[in-house]
Amino acid sequence: MESPNLTSLDPSVFFLLGIPGLEQFHLWLSLPVCCLSTATIVGNITILVVVATEPTLHKPVYLFLCMLSTIDLAASFSTVPKLLAILWCGAGHISASACLAQMFFIHAFCMMESTVLLAMAFDRYVAICHPLRYATILTDAIIARIGLVAMVRGSLLMLPCPFLIGRLSFCQSHVIPHTYCEHMAIVKLACGDTRPNRVYGLTAALLVIGVDLFCIGLSYAFIARAVFRLSSREARSKALGTCGSHVCVILISYTPALFSFFTHRFGHHVPLHIHILLANVYLLFPPALNPVVYGVKTKEIRERVARVFQRGQGTGVKTTE
């Protein structure tokens, strides 16, 4: 494994340490990372292909799902290659500009994903509470604007962070005890006044996680009120069933995010390797599990994927006869 000592002499280079205290297990930890990244690529590309090739799936809920899959793929490509390089051969050296770029894209994609999850909650609210107006409210133009808002919101909220970090001096160490360039992990290395960075990072996180979770909760409060007003038990079950996939994805996405956020800022007695493992769970698990949740719980996607495999098996049988 490479030594990080030389990075202290070069202010333009950082060194990602990986998971401090678990260096001897880096090769073993690369196995679940490979499995999760493979599941992310295969699952999300499958979702994109299935929705693109099936005209009956060209509906708002599936278009939002395609946005989510695209963001998950982009986030995975911005973290996994360097993560595997660290776990396999300790190749933690990264230029300062590349580190700031990785930090920007990771956090921006996470903010975009949160916006899309909020849009999906709004989609379920309109579908259940205003079903007759669903097609007129969620038009293709509105969906495109929501996607643009998600991209612009995430980018603009993260844009000041690289500049705020660029003004800092790192006079002690350039060794980042992490597997990727996380905002607060970089800020903690600075020896100047980091209060603007900390305040802005906390404000941006609250504007995204706090506001989005509040709005998602409000949407589901209205959904629950509308559902329990239905007289038929079967109708209530069907209405709630349409929200099941989205609720699972919300739990998968926000639970590790909140654990990582609070652990980083308030869990001073939590071992460092636990925090870093939680941060990696936040980045690796949701992109891998989201396609599985929607593939298993959504009948239309499940049937379409099954038809593709059946067609492939049928072609294989014909060619061997």
Protein Blocks (a to p, Z undefined) as FASTA:
>chain_A
ZZfklmmmmmkbccdebjghilmmmmmmmmmmmmmmmmmmmmmmmmmmmmmmmmklmcfk
lmmmmmmmmmmmmmmmmmmmmmmmmmmnopabccfklmmmmmmmmmmmmmmmmmmmmmmm
mmmmmmmmmmmlmmmmmgfklmmmmmmmmmmmmmmmmmmmmmmmmmpccfkbccdcbfbd
cfklmmmmpcbdfklmmmmmmmmmmmmmmmmmmmmmmmmmmmmmmmmmpmblklmmmmmm
mmmmmmmmmmmmmmmmmmmmmmmmmmmmbcfklmmmmmmmmmmmmmmmmmmmmmmmmmkl
mmmmmmmmmmmmmmmmmmmZZ
